[in-house]
Amino acid sequence: MRAASLCVASGKGGVGKSFLSASIAAYCASRGRTLLIDADLGMGNAHILQGVKPQASLVDFIEREHTIGDIRTPCGEGLDLLAGGSGIPHMAVLQREDRARLSDQLAELEVSYKFLLLDSAAGISSQTMSFAAAADRLLLVLTPDVTSMTDAYGFLKVHNQVRPAGEALFVINRAKDEEQAHKTADKFREVSERFLGVQPRWLGFLPEDPAVGASVNRGTPLLLDDPSAPAGRALTGIAGQLFSELECLSPRGLGRSLQSVGGGQPLSPSVVRET
């Protein structure tokens, strides 16, 4: 059996993607061995939200200093992290040989886990879209801001070209109230269906909550730090839906899928472009 995989993505940065990834990973880890992959290669910060200091990262793997299994950082019972490294510009665009090697070793490693979570880089780079297309499910994170919705639509447009049959899920973060969340979700689904012919599935929203910033500053996922906070309760519901979704899948295998959607070479510039 291969692990069921989820890619958490966003069209733009600063919408809370890594924050959600941290808590979803913690939720899944309590129900099965989980690997969190910081797929924002070269600018990763997933380790900060887990409160750990990795001794090695995917940078060391790419530079041939370690195998991918050697660079895992334990983050608690049932949860390991593959750190992405920080401030390493050449990691943002891996060479063909390195991408193929990463795909091969992920294919070997994933059989040891029940769940794989990818905390991807924001935007629509070739590398990011390859990860998103290879995962079993895509979770888009957006806020009620117009720029966030526009960029999320752009991400979905490219993803739909790379993997037309892939189902996309989405959540609204930092909504001021339920009414604003529903209006944002309805608009995003309407535009996506009208112009792309797809309707992403809405899983819910997280309200503005000071407990979020406090948990980030403490380096602890919100679901472990303050699960009774308003955002914590909402996140528990969303994580539960995602867990049920992943449990029902017949996993394709992230490593093997990555090989077929760009693990060995960049996606065509005609596919990954500004939208």
Secondary structure as UniProt FT lines:
FT   STRAND          4..9
FT   HELIX           17..29
FT   TURN            30..31
FT   STRAND          34..39
FT   TURN            41..42
FT   HELIX           46..50
FT   HELIX           58..62
FT   TURN            63..64
FT   HELIX           68..71
FT   STRAND          72..74
FT   TURN            77..78
FT   STRAND          79..82
FT   HELIX           89..92
FT   HELIX           96..109
FT   HELIX           110..112
FT   STRAND          115..120
FT   HELIX           126..134
FT   STRAND          137..142
FT   HELIX           146..162
FT   TURN            164..165
FT   STRAND          168..175
FT   HELIX           178..196
FT   STRAND          201..207
FT   HELIX           210..218
FT   HELIX           222..225
FT   TURN            227..228
FT   HELIX           230..247
FT   HELIX           254..258
FT   HELIX           259..263
FT   TURN            269..271
//
